[in-house]
Structure formats: structure tokens, C-alpha cells
Amino acid sequence: MQKTADIGKFYYFFPQTVAMVGVNQNVMPAAWHTPISADPPLYGVLISPKRHTLQLLSKENGFTANFLEFNFASLIAKTGGVSGRNTNKLDKFGIKYSPAEKINGPILQESYAAYECEKFAMHEYGDHFLCIGKIVMIHYRKDIIRGQLIITIDPSTLSVFKRE
């Protein structure tokens, strides 16, 4: 195994899923996102102050976290290459959505699951803000839940995880 003290972009060394974060009529791919607490149900997203999404979130009551399957990777990447300051990404990329019920943000129709998160806290850590939302609504495709199991599908494997 190699080693280096030149840390650089350390985050390329671990696998990441990307959530599509929605605020108002804007979406942004976020690789840095995580559950924070089960009780209360809190979810966190890290957003750079350079991003239009952070400016929108500072004025709104929350955000959505939309989870898409791997076959949407190209679309997710395209949305990350365009700023929402000058472009409506939902229109530009033909992304179908419904308005969230409790916060001002989109629920992407192609998501297998999405959270509606009321703004709970925002704190600056280094070069990003940790935006924490309290999950107030979960949208999910019925076909991913079977009893106490959550089913995830990968083209080469079928993974099954026990739900707590």
C-alpha cells in the first residue's frame, strides 16, 4: 500500500453516492451528504458557499434530498456542470418533478426515494456549510421496500439490507 502526507482531494479515495439536493426550483448534485440522527430524524448535506443552492437555502424553509439509481449518473453530472443562477436545470434537462408537500423544493419523479427536510441548522466547517434538515416526509417507490428489507439493485449484484 502506498502512503502520502500530500492530502489533496482525499475524498476521491472512498466510494460516494450522490444525492440531488433540491431547493426552490433548483437542484444540485451533492456527494457529501449523510444521516446525522435517528431521533430526531436529521439529514445533512455539505454545500460550498460558492453554490447558488446555499444562497437559496439561506432564504428557504428546507431542502429535498433525492436519490436516483446509477443509470442517472450522466444526468446528475450534467446538472453539476451548470449553475442554477442563470439556468433552470429542471427545464434544461427535462427533469420531471412534483413540488414537495412541506418545504419549497422538488421531488424528482425518477427518484427511488426522496426526503423533505425542514431547515434545522446551518454551520460553516472549513470551506463548506453543513446544512442539516429534519426529515418531515419520505417519498419512496413501493418496489424498493419488502417487509423489513430495503432492496437495492446493481446490474451485477442484488444487495439486501435489513431495515432497523
C-alpha positions in Angstrom: 0.0 0.0 0.0 1.3 3.5 -0.9 1.1 6.4 1.5 1.5 10.2 1.3 1.2 13.2 3.5 0.0 15.3 0.5 -3.6 15.0 1.4 -5.1 17.0 -1.6 -8.5 15.7 -2.7 -8.8 13.0 -0.1 -12.5 12.5 -0.9 -11.7 10.7 -4.1 -10.4 7.7 -2.1 -13.8 6.5 -0.8 -16.9 5.4 -2.7 -19.6 8.1 -2.8 -23.3 8.1 -3.7 -24.7 11.4 -5.0 -28.0 12.9 -3.8 -29.8 15.5 -5.8 -30.5 18.3 -3.4 -33.5 20.5 -4.3 -34.2 24.0 -3.1 -37.0 26.1 -4.6 -36.8 25.3 -8.4 -33.2 24.3 -8.2 -31.3 21.0 -8.0 -27.6 20.3 -7.2 -25.7 17.1 -7.0 -24.1 16.6 -3.6 -21.6 13.8 -2.9 -21.2 14.9 0.7 -24.4 14.0 2.4 -25.2 11.8 5.4 -27.7 10.8 8.1 -27.0 12.7 11.3 -29.5 11.4 13.8 -32.3 8.9 14.0 -34.2 10.7 16.8 -34.9 13.4 15.7 -34.5 12.2 12.1 -31.8 14.6 10.8 -30.1 14.5 7.4 -27.0 16.6 6.5 -25.8 18.0 3.2 -22.5 19.9 2.8 -22.7 22.8 0.3 -20.0 25.2 -0.8 -20.7 28.9 -0.2 -19.9 29.3 -4.0 -23.1 27.4 -4.9 -26.3 29.1 -5.7 -28.1 26.3 -3.8 -26.7 27.6 -0.5 -27.9 31.1 -1.3 -31.4 29.7 -2.0 -31.4 27.6 1.2 -30.5 30.5 3.4 -33.8 32.1 2.4 -36.0 28.9 2.3 -37.5 26.6 4.9 -35.6 23.5 3.8 -34.4 21.2 1.1 -35.1 17.9 -0.6 -32.6 15.0 -0.9 -33.5 12.9 -4.0 -31.8 9.5 -4.6 -31.5 8.3 -8.1 -30.3 4.9 -9.5 -26.9 4.6 -11.1 -28.2 4.8 -14.6 -28.9 8.6 -14.0 -25.2 9.3 -13.4 -24.9 11.2 -16.6 -27.8 13.4 -15.9 -26.6 14.1 -12.4 -23.2 15.1 -13.7 -24.7 17.4 -16.3 -26.7 19.2 -13.5 -23.4 19.7 -11.6 -21.9 21.4 -14.7 -24.5 24.2 -14.9 -25.2 26.9 -12.3 -28.8 27.4 -11.2 -28.1 31.2 -11.0 -28.8 31.6 -14.8 -30.4 28.3 -15.8 -33.5 26.4 -14.7 -31.8 22.9 -14.6 -35.2 21.2 -14.2 -36.3 22.7 -17.6 -33.0 22.5 -19.3 -32.5 18.7 -18.7 -36.2 17.8 -18.8 -36.3 16.6 -15.2 -39.8 15.7 -14.2 -40.7 16.6 -10.6 -43.5 17.4 -8.2 -43.5 20.1 -5.6 -42.6 18.8 -2.1 -45.5 18.9 0.3 -43.9 20.5 3.4 -40.9 22.5 2.1 -40.2 24.5 -1.0 -38.3 22.1 -3.2 -38.7 19.5 -6.0 -39.3 15.7 -5.6 -37.8 14.2 -8.7 -40.1 11.7 -10.3 -37.2 9.4 -11.2 -36.1 9.1 -7.6 -36.4 5.8 -5.9 -36.6 7.7 -2.6 -36.6 11.4 -1.5 -36.6 13.2 1.8 -38.3 16.5 2.6 -36.1 18.2 5.2 -37.1 21.3 7.2 -34.1 23.5 7.8 -32.7 22.6 11.3 -29.2 24.1 11.4 -26.5 25.5 9.2 -22.9 25.7 10.3 -19.7 26.6 8.4 -17.0 23.9 8.6 -13.8 24.8 6.6 -14.8 25.5 3.0 -18.4 24.2 3.2 -21.6 24.7 5.2 -23.2 21.7 6.8 -26.9 22.1 6.2 -28.9 19.9 8.5 -32.6 19.2 7.9 -35.2 17.4 10.0 -36.8 14.8 7.8 -40.5 15.6 7.8 -41.6 13.4 4.8 -40.2 10.5 2.9 -41.2 9.7 -0.6 -40.3 6.2 -2.0 -41.0 3.7 -4.7 -43.0 0.9 -3.2 -40.9 -1.7 -5.1 -37.8 -0.9 -3.0 -39.4 -1.9 0.3 -40.4 -5.5 1.1 -41.3 -6.1 4.7 -38.3 -5.1 6.8 -35.9 -5.2 3.8 -34.6 -2.4 1.6 -33.7 -3.7 -1.8 -31.0 -2.1 -3.9 -30.4 -3.1 -7.4 -27.0 -3.1 -9.2 -26.5 -4.5 -12.7 -24.1 -7.2 -11.3 -25.5 -8.0 -7.9 -28.6 -7.8 -5.7 -27.9 -6.4 -2.3 -30.3 -6.8 0.6 -30.0 -4.8 3.8 -32.1 -5.3 6.9 -34.0 -2.2 7.9 -33.9 -1.2 11.6 
